[in-house]
């Protein structure tokens, strides 16, 4: 049942007026709201061991008092979030080292532009096969398989046998076709580029990621559904490490092609990072009865009959997810297409600015990544209100993180770029251009965060929905039209502004459509909360922009900004009564008092 809230403007962290029949630890994946254990203890991951009272057959459920606070990250989810945050930060740090190495060796030049044209394939494959489409499809599918283990012990293995071989064959063919068609692909992606042969060579090396990223995404979805988060979170650290080592080793022989070869090597490391754990999770279940030998043939026969594509991976569900992911990544394709006719280095300026600006968004979405299996399990069990509370809480936390990062980017963009990149072939002019582009990009960071967070609930149900794909397509049309109109007058800054306008359009459409179609979120309360956080972020960014030029040393100025901006953000958040800031401060005080 989806009851309309009696107080639509109530803060997100206030309790619901209506009680619900639940038990403590309702966010624990693998258990229904009545306490029925869905997973076999020896096969599930290390979720908290929450005991729940059982009731006699036919007896009515006994209502239990509801926790007055909204659902929080449980002890397990808090640990998972901490591990994911640490490994995500490590991957992002190595990504910065990678970008610094490229900037130092090749600057913002035709060589770096050629690599970034080839880099389009890994970027598209990452979004489609690791972050969005593969996760949105397979996390619910594996969650449903785990929930069926009580009736079918090898449900997860049956799902793997039904899907992984076909996926491997399909992606192998796609990678081979891209390697053969690389010259044509470069002409489509960057028709005005001055050195298409170099871009073609790099594209052929990076095309292998279509296969390797697909297998990585498959493993990541399976592990996250089982509650294994550190291996999927660590894949980007392995990936960037492979790029850095290969590039530094071979750049004197291969030039920028060494960076493309590093992409292929790093993608193989992503698979190896997860392979041992994945194999342990899908190994056949061994029975301990004496009749094991006699029933082995019968079990194999039944397994073969079950290896069919599950409903959650049917074409009707697959098509809207793929279209959504492709439309989302097409924002980058539009940017590079428009920038290919600008002077050399334009694509590089856009890339460096976007990579740094989106770091707060990546860190904020780790919250949704950890809790996505919880949302998918709640949707599978029909717990709409539990899913709503989880989604609203995730949106609030993610928005607070990304807006704090946005304030720092807006206030200290020149200092950030100078500290990170201004050395070697990357000069002061490149720093100035990239910093201004990054500030324009920052205007769309909240939109990017909301799109990543809001899209997950849409794809957590077995019902196919085209709404996210339609919303993403609408945003892409806005990006394309705005960019085509602005690139002639404003150059790379017009392209960055078009990205911000387009993604914000999509975020607004997803927010307004989520409540009426999938999860009954309180749109008015969410909007009010986001408005308060945006006011706090604006004040913090203004304070940072005023203080940044007062120190000549960029590193010292940035260090001060990392203290000043959060301080102003928290104070202004308290002044405007932003619920997330108030709740965070209350939790901090509570833990401080308990520690003493």
Helices and strands as residue ranges (DSSP letters): H 75-106, H 110-126, I 127-131, H 133-147, G 148-150, H 155-180, H 182-189, H 196-206, H 209-225, H 230-233, H 235-254, H 257-282, H 292-306, G 311-313, H 315-339, H 346-357, H 359-380, H 384-421, H 428-442, H 445-458, H 467-490, H 492-517, H 523-548, H 554-575, H 579-595
